[in-house]
Amino acid sequence: MTRAVSPAWIVGAASLWMALAGNLALWRKLAALDLLANAGGWAFATGLAVVIWASLAAVLGLLCWRFLLKPAATLLLVTAAFASHFMLSYGIVIDPGMVVNALQTDVHEAAALACTQLAVSLLLLAVLPAWLIWRQPVAYGSARRQLGRSGALLVIAMLVLAMAVLASFQPLASVMRNHREVRYLFNPLASVYSLGRAASRPWERTETGLALVGEDARLGRNHGGRARPPLMLLVLGETGRSGNFGLNGYARPTTPELEREQVFSFRNAWSCGTSTAASVPCMFSNLTRAGFDSRHGRREGLMDVLQRAGLAVLWLDNQSGCKGVCDRIPTIDTSRSTDAQLCPGGECLDEIMLQGLDARIDALDPQRRARGVVVVMHQMGSHGPAYHLRSPAAQKRFLPECASASLQDCSRDSVVNAYDNSIAYTDHFLARSIAWLKSRQDRADTALVYLADHGESLGENNLYLHGMPYAVAPDVQKRVPWITWLSPGFTAAAGVSLDCLRSEKDTVISHDNFFHSVLGMLDVDTSAYRQALDVYAPCRRSLG
């Protein structure tokens, strides 16, 4: 029979395993920063391993009780295994924003992330050590003894932690100051911290309330003089890299259909965040990025203001939800459609949102429809890592393409090919949307605005996907496409100068401008509107 051991052995062994094997992404990052090139660097890495070990030991020391220690150690091992896989595979970090993204991931997105490497990581980093822990008898002793042992473990761990931090303070402070993302590689400490931060945010922002925005919203004085009501499609793109759009100077022909439609593309647009959960609520808000990050409580957004002004609004979602933006307006989830051609394998291509669109608009309030209609189409777009699923065979112009969710197993060229094919499909989808708008020009002044929520890393500096902390995220995760198409009727009714728009293509703009730009183009008067943030205002003449 295996001899029973003290709980301290379980605490020490589990903490050591996670500090060393569970932190391969951290050690890889330090090596990439040339911090392991000499004996001093290795001494720093050793001190950092001790810091992580002591921190984990302190956590488990608090949980060093019968019926609690083994489940807690197993949960930390599984957390460390998941985090290690994604950090190593995609170069991401586990910050609060990434935790929010993970919590909001739907079944289809989660399934796309499952792969053999994930199973191997779970087996080696979590299942096997957890099995050893569970088969090992532990001598807990009396409640008093357990309390004393837990206190002693905590004190010893904290003393070791303090000594390790003091011994490596100078290099540690330098790394934390110059490479802030490194702190989110401490595994699984970063996951535990980030989960706690994500869970506490609703309390910090008193999320139970809802601040009203644009209570005075109404249609402007020029609206009544229009011969036809406006019909605007707002296409919320997913994971669009501005630099991979042919319209914006990309060498590849990824947007030939849009180029034939005389669209206008702002080439220097920047996102509010690096994830859908961060960017979408921010871009539909009347606040700037800085103001949104420091807000208190929930707030109404663009769609609420448009609805309050009297327009008919509709949100079509082919993604994993609107992140609260569409909670108070008519909404249809197209991602659950069963069309055999457009929804192969249970995931729908974006053209599904055009199917039956006339009937969906006709079902809206007729009095509102008479004033104008605004439809948001939330794309699946280029959502990774399974880029190959985001385009049908007819749009796969660039081959060979990576057909795996394990992007690190593919050549970078094939990853880029798969991503560019998804952009080519977005080009086709937007062109079809414009064709739909053109067919309705006799009854409405039509327009389309496409804006992506964030960009994407495609292997540059060994980074994949998105979601890096904004301050350290590469530009490819923050620079997004902003494309506008206006019918002749809409151009005349809004008083827009097309030549002026063309001259503004390289102006630096951002998601901060979206709320105000849409209100301005639709002639909605409200104190929430700021003309200085309306990107179309300089090219719109007064019609008064």
DORO-408809 format. One record per residue (C-alpha): x, y, z; residue number from 0. Coordinates in nm, 2 decimals, m for minus. Layout:
# DORO-408809
     c1     c2     c3   k
      X      Y      Z NUM
...
This chain:
# DORO-408809
     c1     c2     c3   k
   0.00   0.00   0.00   0
   0.13   0.35  m0.08   1
   0.24   0.54   0.23   2
   0.03   0.84   0.31   3
   0.20   1.18   0.27   4
   0.16   1.52   0.43   5
  m0.07   1.76   0.24   6
   0.24   1.98   0.21   7
   0.38   1.73  m0.04   8
   0.08   1.77  m0.26   9
   0.09   2.14  m0.24  10
   0.46   2.16  m0.32  11
   0.46   1.90  m0.60  12
   0.15   2.04  m0.78  13
   0.28   2.40  m0.75  14
   0.63   2.30  m0.88  15
   0.48   2.11  m1.18  16
   0.26   2.41  m1.28  17
   0.55   2.66  m1.22  18
   0.78   2.47  m1.45  19
   0.59   2.26  m1.71  20
   0.29   2.48  m1.71  21
   0.49   2.80  m1.79  22
   0.66   2.70  m2.11  23
   0.49   3.00  m2.28  24
   0.66   3.23  m2.03  25
   1.00   3.07  m2.07  26
   0.96   3.10  m2.45  27
   0.87   3.46  m2.42  28
   1.17   3.54  m2.20  29
   1.40   3.36  m2.45  30
   1.25   3.56  m2.74  31
   1.33   3.88  m2.54  32
   1.69   3.76  m2.51  33
   1.66   3.74  m2.13  34
   1.79   3.39  m2.11  35
   2.11   3.46  m2.30  36
   2.35   3.45  m2.00  37
   2.39   3.33  m1.64  38
   2.21   3.64  m1.51  39
   1.91   3.57  m1.72  40
   1.89   3.21  m1.61  41
   1.91   3.33  m1.25  42
   1.63   3.57  m1.31  43
   1.42   3.29  m1.47  44
   1.49   3.07  m1.17  45
   1.38   3.35  m0.93  46
   1.06   3.40  m1.14  47
   0.99   3.02  m1.12  48
   1.02   3.05  m0.74  49
   0.78   3.35  m0.74  50
   0.52   3.15  m0.93  51
   0.58   2.83  m0.72  52
   0.55   3.02  m0.39  53
   0.24   3.21  m0.51  54
   0.07   2.88  m0.61  55
   0.18   2.72  m0.29  56
   0.02   3.01  m0.10  57
  m0.31   2.96  m0.28  58
  m0.32   2.59  m0.23  59
  m0.20   2.64   0.13  60
  m0.53   2.82   0.20  61
  m0.72   2.52   0.05  62
  m0.52   2.25   0.23  63
  m0.82   2.07   0.38  64
  m0.97   1.73   0.34  65
  m1.22   1.72   0.05  66
  m1.09   2.05  m0.08  67
  m0.71   2.02  m0.16  68
  m0.73   1.76  m0.44  69
  m1.02   1.92  m0.62  70
  m0.85   2.26  m0.60  71
  m0.52   2.12  m0.72  72
  m0.70   1.95  m1.01  73
  m0.89   2.26  m1.11  74
  m0.56   2.46  m1.12  75
  m0.39   2.19  m1.32  76
  m0.67   2.19  m1.58  77
  m0.67   2.57  m1.59  78
  m0.29   2.57  m1.64  79
  m0.32   2.31  m1.92  80
  m0.58   2.50  m2.11  81
  m0.40   2.83  m2.07  82
  m0.06   2.68  m2.17  83
  m0.20   2.53  m2.49  84
  m0.36   2.85  m2.61  85
  m0.06   3.07  m2.51  86
   0.18   2.84  m2.68  87
  m0.03   2.77  m2.99  88
  m0.16   3.13  m3.06  89
   0.08   3.36  m2.87  90
  m0.21   3.50  m2.67  91
  m0.21   3.62  m2.31  92
  m0.47   3.55  m2.04  93
  m0.59   3.89  m1.94  94
  m0.94   3.99  m1.82  95
  m1.05   4.07  m2.17  96
  m0.94   3.73  m2.29  97
  m1.14   3.56  m2.01  98
  m1.45   3.75  m2.11  99
  m1.40   3.63  m2.47 100
  m1.37   3.28  m2.35 101
  m1.68   3.30  m2.13 102
  m1.88   3.44  m2.43 103
  m1.76   3.18  m2.68 104
  m2.04   2.97  m2.82 105
  m2.04   2.60  m2.89 106
  m1.94   2.63  m3.26 107
  m1.65   2.86  m3.18 108
  m1.53   2.63  m2.90 109
  m1.55   2.32  m3.12 110
  m1.33   2.50  m3.38 111
  m1.06   2.53  m3.11 112
  m1.06   2.17  m3.02 113
  m0.76   1.98  m3.16 114
  m0.52   1.70  m3.10 115
  m0.26   1.94  m2.94 116
  m0.52   2.05  m2.69 117
  m0.59   1.69  m2.59 118
  m0.22   1.62  m2.56 119
  m0.17   1.93  m2.34 120
  m0.46   1.83  m2.11 121
  m0.32   1.48  m2.08 122
   0.04   1.57  m2.00 123
  m0.02   1.89  m1.80 124
  m0.34   1.80  m1.61 125
  m0.47   1.45  m1.64 126
  m0.15   1.26  m1.55 127
  m0.05   1.48  m1.26 128
  m0.41   1.49  m1.13 129
  m0.42   1.11  m1.15 130
  m0.11   1.08  m0.94 131
  m0.25   1.33  m0.69 132
  m0.58   1.14  m0.65 133
  m0.42   0.80  m0.61 134
  m0.18   0.93  m0.34 135
  m0.31   0.89   0.02 136
  m0.29   1.20   0.23 137
  m0.26   1.22   0.61 138
  m0.47   1.52   0.70 139
  m0.50   1.47   1.07 140
  m0.74   1.66   1.30 141
  m0.91   1.99   1.22 142
  m0.67   2.17   1.45 143
  m0.37   2.01   1.28 144
  m0.51   2.10   0.94 145
  m0.55   2.46   1.05 146
  m0.20   2.48   1.19 147
  m0.05   2.32   0.88 148
  m0.24   2.55   0.64 149
  m0.12   2.85   0.84 150
   0.24   2.73   0.84 151
   0.22   2.66   0.46 152
   0.09   3.00   0.39 153
   0.35   3.18   0.61 154
   0.64   2.98   0.45 155
   0.51   3.04   0.10 156
   0.47   3.41   0.16 157
   0.82   3.43   0.31 158
   0.97   3.25   0.01 159
   0.77   3.47  m0.23 160
   0.90   3.79  m0.06 161
   1.26   3.67  m0.07 162
   1.23   3.57  m0.44 163
   1.08   3.90  m0.53 164
   1.34   4.10  m0.34 165
   1.62   3.89  m0.50 166
   1.50   3.95  m0.85 167
   1.34   4.29  m0.81 168
   1.54   4.49  m1.05 169
   1.51   4.26  m1.36 170
   1.15   4.18  m1.26 171
   1.05   4.55  m1.24 172
   1.22   4.62  m1.57 173
   1.05   4.33  m1.75 174
   0.71   4.42  m1.61 175
   0.75   4.79  m1.71 176
   0.88   4.73  m2.06 177
   0.69   4.42  m2.15 178
   0.35   4.44  m1.97 179
   0.21   4.14  m2.15 180
   0.46   3.91  m1.96 181
   0.26   3.94  m1.64 182
  m0.03   3.77  m1.81 183
   0.19   3.47  m1.89 184
   0.22   3.36  m1.53 185
   0.03   3.04  m1.54 186
  m0.22   2.97  m1.40 187
  m0.20   3.28  m1.18 188
  m0.30   3.50  m1.47 189
  m0.61   3.30  m1.54 190
  m0.72   3.31  m1.17 191
  m0.66   3.68  m1.15 192
  m0.82   3.76  m1.48 193
  m1.13   3.55  m1.40 194
  m1.16   3.74  m1.07 195
  m1.13   4.07  m1.24 196
  m1.38   3.98  m1.51 197
  m1.63   3.86  m1.24 198
  m1.58   4.18  m1.04 199
  m1.64   4.43  m1.32 200
  m2.02   4.42  m1.30 201
  m2.00   4.52  m0.94 202
  m1.74   4.79  m1.00 203
  m1.96   4.94  m1.27 204
  m2.30   4.89  m1.10 205
  m2.42   4.70  m1.40 206
  m2.77   4.68  m1.26 207
  m2.85   5.03  m1.40 208
  m2.89   5.15  m1.75 209
  m2.79   5.51  m1.84 210
  m3.02   5.66  m2.11 211
  m2.84   5.82  m2.41 212
  m3.00   6.07  m2.65 213
  m3.33   6.11  m2.48 214
  m3.40   6.41  m2.70 215
  m3.33   6.22  m3.02 216
  m3.55   6.31  m3.32 217
  m3.53   6.32  m3.69 218
  m3.37   6.64  m3.83 219
  m3.55   6.92  m4.01 220
  m3.42   6.80  m4.35 221
  m3.57   6.45  m4.30 222
  m3.92   6.56  m4.39 223
  m3.81   6.69  m4.73 224
  m3.67   6.36  m4.85 225
  m3.85   6.20  m5.14 226
  m3.77   5.86  m5.01 227
  m3.69   5.73  m4.66 228
  m3.34   5.61  m4.59 229
  m3.25   5.24  m4.59 230
  m2.90   5.18  m4.44 231
  m2.72   4.85  m4.38 232
  m2.46   4.87  m4.11 233
  m2.24   4.56  m4.16 234
  m2.05   4.48  m3.84 235
  m1.74   4.30  m3.96 236
  m1.56   4.03  m3.77 237
  m1.18   4.01  m3.75 238
  m1.11   4.23  m4.04 239
  m0.74   4.34  m4.11 240
  m0.74   4.66  m4.30 241
  m0.41   4.57  m4.46 242
  m0.56   4.26  m4.62 243
  m0.82   4.45  m4.82 244
  m0.73   4.51  m5.18 245
  m0.92   4.84  m5.16 246
  m0.66   4.96  m4.91 247
  m0.35   4.88  m5.12 248
  m0.31   4.51  m5.05 249
  m0.12   4.34  m5.33 250
  m0.37   4.05  m5.36 251
  m0.71   4.10  m5.53 252
  m0.91   4.03  m5.22 253
  m1.18   4.29  m5.30 254
  m1.25   4.30  m5.67 255
  m1.63   4.31  m5.64 256
  m1.62   4.61  m5.41 257
  m1.38   4.79  m5.63 258
  m1.64   4.77  m5.91 259
  m1.90   4.93  m5.68 260
  m1.73   5.27  m5.64 261
  m1.71   5.24  m5.26 262
  m1.51   5.47  m5.03 263
  m1.26   5.31  m4.80 264
  m1.10   5.48  m4.50 265
  m0.75   5.33  m4.48 266
  m0.65   5.45  m4.14 267
  m0.93   5.34  m3.91 268
  m0.85   5.20  m3.56 269
  m1.06   4.98  m3.33 270
  m1.17   5.04  m2.98 271
  m1.05   4.71  m2.86 272
  m0.89   4.39  m2.98 273
  m1.18   4.16  m2.92 274
  m1.55   4.15  m3.01 275
  m1.65   4.18  m2.64 276
  m1.45   4.49  m2.60 277
  m1.50   4.66  m2.93 278
  m1.87   4.61  m3.02 279
  m2.02   4.78  m2.71 280
  m1.76   5.05  m2.74 281
  m1.81   5.13  m3.11 282
  m2.19   5.16  m3.07 283
  m2.14   5.39  m2.77 284
  m2.14   5.77  m2.78 285
  m1.82   5.76  m2.56 286
  m1.46   5.76  m2.68 287
  m1.25   5.45  m2.61 288
  m1.10   5.62  m2.30 289
  m1.44   5.73  m2.18 290
  m1.59   5.38  m2.24 291
  m1.32   5.21  m2.04 292
  m1.38   5.44  m1.74 293
  m1.76   5.43  m1.76 294
  m1.99   5.35  m1.47 295
  m2.27   5.11  m1.53 296
  m2.44   5.00  m1.86 297
  m2.54   5.26  m2.12 298
  m2.77   5.28  m2.42 299
  m2.60   5.29  m2.76 300
  m2.65   5.38  m3.12 301
  m2.94   5.14  m3.19 302
  m3.13   5.27  m2.89 303
  m3.09   5.63  m3.01 304
  m3.20   5.55  m3.37 305
  m3.50   5.37  m3.24 306
  m3.59   5.66  m3.01 307
  m3.57   5.89  m3.30 308
  m3.85   5.70  m3.47 309
  m3.66   5.48  m3.72 310
  m3.72   5.11  m3.77 311
  m3.42   4.91  m3.66 312
  m3.33   4.55  m3.69 313
  m3.03   4.34  m3.58 314
  m2.93   4.03  m3.77 315
  m2.67   3.82  m3.59 316
  m2.46   3.55  m3.76 317
  m2.22   3.54  m3.48 318
  m2.21   3.48  m3.10 319
  m2.43   3.77  m3.00 320
  m2.44   4.15  m2.99 321
  m2.27   4.19  m2.65 322
  m2.57   4.38  m2.51 323
  m2.59   4.63  m2.80 324
  m2.91   4.49  m2.94 325
  m3.09   4.39  m2.62 326
  m3.37   4.65  m2.66 327
  m3.44   4.63  m3.03 328
  m3.58   4.37  m3.27 329
  m3.32   4.09  m3.32 330
  m3.29   3.78  m3.53 331
  m3.03   3.51  m3.48 332
  m2.95   3.38  m3.83 333
  m2.66   3.16  m3.71 334
  m2.91   2.88  m3.62 335
  m3.06   2.86  m3.97 336
  m3.07   2.52  m4.14 337
  m3.02   2.61  m4.50 338
  m2.84   2.32  m4.66 339
  m2.63   2.54  m4.89 340
  m2.55   2.83  m4.67 341
  m2.52   2.65  m4.34 342
  m2.30   2.34  m4.40 343
  m2.19   2.17  m4.09 344
  m2.41   2.38  m3.86 345
  m2.23   2.71  m3.92 346
  m2.39   2.97  m4.16 347
  m2.21   3.17  m4.42 348
  m2.29   3.54  m4.40 349
  m2.52   3.54  m4.70 350
  m2.78   3.38  m4.48 351
  m2.85   3.73  m4.35 352
  m2.97   3.84  m4.70 353
  m3.21   3.55  m4.72 354
  m3.57   3.66  m4.65 355
  m3.45   4.01  m4.56 356
  m3.74   4.19  m4.73 357
  m3.99   3.99  m4.52 358
  m3.81   4.06  m4.20 359
  m3.81   4.44  m4.27 360
  m4.18   4.42  m4.37 361
  m4.25   4.27  m4.03 362
  m4.13   4.59  m3.86 363
  m4.36   4.87  m3.74 364
  m4.50   5.03  m4.06 365
  m4.49   5.39  m3.92 366
  m4.13   5.35  m3.84 367
  m4.05   5.20  m4.17 368
  m4.20   5.50  m4.34 369
  m3.94   5.72  m4.17 370
  m3.65   5.50  m4.25 371
  m3.49   5.16  m4.18 372
  m3.15   5.07  m4.03 373
  m3.04   4.70  m4.04 374
  m2.72   4.58  m3.86 375
  m2.58   4.26  m4.00 376
  m2.32   4.11  m3.76 377
  m2.09   3.89  m3.97 378
  m1.92   3.56  m3.89 379
  m1.66   3.73  m4.12 380
  m1.31   3.60  m4.07 381
  m1.35   3.46  m3.73 382
  m1.05   3.23  m3.65 383
  m0.88   3.01  m3.61 384
  m1.09   2.80  m3.86 385
  m1.06   3.06  m4.14 386
  m1.11   2.79  m4.40 387
  m1.47   2.75  m4.28 388
  m1.54   3.12  m4.35 389
  m1.55   3.10  m4.73 390
  m1.73   2.86  m4.97 391
  m1.53   2.69  m5.25 392
  m1.62   2.96  m5.50 393
  m1.43   3.22  m5.30 394
  m1.12   3.02  m5.24 395
  m0.89   3.20  m5.47 396
  m0.57   3.15  m5.27 397
  m0.44   2.80  m5.23 398
  m0.32   2.59  m5.06 399
  m0.51   2.71  m4.75 400
  m0.47   2.60  m4.39 401
  m0.76   2.37  m4.32 402
  m0.68   2.33  m3.95 403
  m0.76   2.52  m3.63 404
  m0.41   2.44  m3.52 405
  m0.26   2.73  m3.71 406
   0.09   2.66  m3.58 407
   0.08   2.33  m3.77 408
   0.03   2.51  m4.10 409
   0.28   2.71  m4.30 410
   0.23   3.08  m4.26 411
   0.15   3.12  m4.63 412
  m0.14   2.87  m4.60 413
  m0.27   3.05  m4.30 414
  m0.27   3.38  m4.49 415
  m0.43   3.21  m4.78 416
  m0.72   3.08  m4.57 417
  m0.76   3.43  m4.41 418
  m0.75   3.61  m4.74 419
  m1.01   3.37  m4.88 420
  m1.24   3.48  m4.59 421
  m1.18   3.84  m4.69 422
  m1.27   3.75  m5.05 423
  m1.59   3.61  m4.93 424
  m1.67   3.92  m4.73 425
  m1.60   4.12  m5.05 426
  m1.86   3.90  m5.22 427
  m2.11   3.93  m4.94 428
  m2.08   4.31  m4.93 429
  m2.12   4.33  m5.31 430
  m2.44   4.12  m5.28 431
  m2.56   4.34  m5.01 432
  m2.51   4.65  m5.23 433
  m2.69   4.47  m5.51 434
  m2.98   4.42  m5.28 435
  m2.98   4.79  m5.19 436
  m2.96   4.89  m5.55 437
  m3.27   4.69  m5.63 438
  m3.46   4.91  m5.38 439
  m3.35   5.25  m5.49 440
  m3.69   5.33  m5.63 441
  m3.84   5.32  m5.29 442
  m3.56   5.42  m5.05 443
  m3.24   5.62  m5.04 444
  m2.99   5.34  m4.97 445
  m2.65   5.32  m4.81 446
  m2.41   5.07  m4.66 447
  m2.14   5.11  m4.40 448
  m1.90   4.83  m4.32 449
  m1.67   4.84  m4.02 450
  m1.48   4.56  m3.85 451
  m1.47   4.52  m3.48 452
  m1.09   4.44  m3.46 453
  m0.81   4.30  m3.66 454
  m0.60   3.98  m3.64 455
  m0.25   3.84  m3.60 456
  m0.16   3.58  m3.86 457
   0.17   3.46  m3.72 458
   0.37   3.78  m3.71 459
   0.61   3.75  m3.42 460
   0.46   3.41  m3.35 461
   0.12   3.57  m3.26 462
  m0.21   3.44  m3.38 463
  m0.57   3.55  m3.34 464
  m0.65   3.86  m3.14 465
  m0.73   3.98  m2.79 466
  m0.39   4.11  m2.68 467
  m0.40   4.39  m2.42 468
  m0.46   4.71  m2.62 469
  m0.15   4.89  m2.50 470
   0.08   4.61  m2.63 471
  m0.13   4.46  m2.91 472
   0.03   4.49  m3.26 473
  m0.13   4.72  m3.51 474
  m0.27   4.44  m3.72 475
  m0.51   4.36  m3.43 476
  m0.62   4.73  m3.41 477
  m0.63   4.86  m3.76 478
  m0.96   4.79  m3.93 479
  m1.14   4.85  m4.26 480
  m1.42   5.11  m4.28 481
  m1.60   5.10  m4.61 482
  m1.89   5.32  m4.73 483
  m2.13   5.28  m5.03 484
  m2.39   5.55  m5.10 485
  m2.66   5.54  m5.37 486
  m2.72   5.86  m5.58 487
  m3.04   5.92  m5.39 488
  m2.87   5.90  m5.05 489
  m2.58   6.11  m5.17 490
  m2.81   6.39  m5.28 491
  m3.04   6.37  m4.97 492
  m2.75   6.37  m4.73 493
  m2.56   6.64  m4.92 494
  m2.24   6.44  m4.94 495
  m1.95   6.54  m5.17 496
  m1.80   6.22  m5.32 497
  m1.48   6.40  m5.43 498
  m1.44   6.51  m5.07 499
  m1.48   6.16  m4.94 500
  m1.21   6.04  m5.17 501
  m0.97   6.30  m5.04 502
  m1.03   6.19  m4.68 503
  m0.93   5.82  m4.73 504
  m0.61   5.85  m4.53 505
  m0.75   6.05  m4.24 506
  m0.69   5.89  m3.90 507
  m1.03   5.78  m3.76 508
  m1.15   5.52  m3.51 509
  m1.44   5.35  m3.36 510
  m1.49   5.67  m3.16 511
  m1.64   5.82  m3.48 512
  m1.89   5.55  m3.56 513
  m2.18   5.65  m3.34 514
  m2.17   6.02  m3.44 515
  m2.11   5.94  m3.81 516
  m2.41   5.72  m3.85 517
  m2.63   5.97  m3.67 518
  m2.51   6.25  m3.89 519
  m2.57   6.06  m4.21 520
  m2.92   5.97  m4.10 521
  m3.00   6.32  m4.00 522
  m3.08   6.24  m3.63 523
  m3.07   6.54  m3.40 524
  m2.97   6.48  m3.04 525
  m2.74   6.64  m2.78 526
  m2.55   6.31  m2.77 527
  m2.42   6.38  m3.13 528
  m2.08   6.55  m3.17 529
  m2.01   6.69  m3.51 530
  m1.63   6.69  m3.45 531
  m1.65   6.31  m3.43 532
  m1.86   6.27  m3.75 533
  m1.62   6.15  m4.02 534
  m1.87   6.24  m4.30 535
  m1.94   6.59  m4.16 536
  m1.65   6.76  m4.35 537
  m1.79   6.63  m4.67 538
  m2.16   6.70  m4.61 539
  m2.29   7.04  m4.72 540
  m2.57   7.22  m4.53 541
  m2.91   7.15  m4.69 542
  m3.08   7.42  m4.49 543
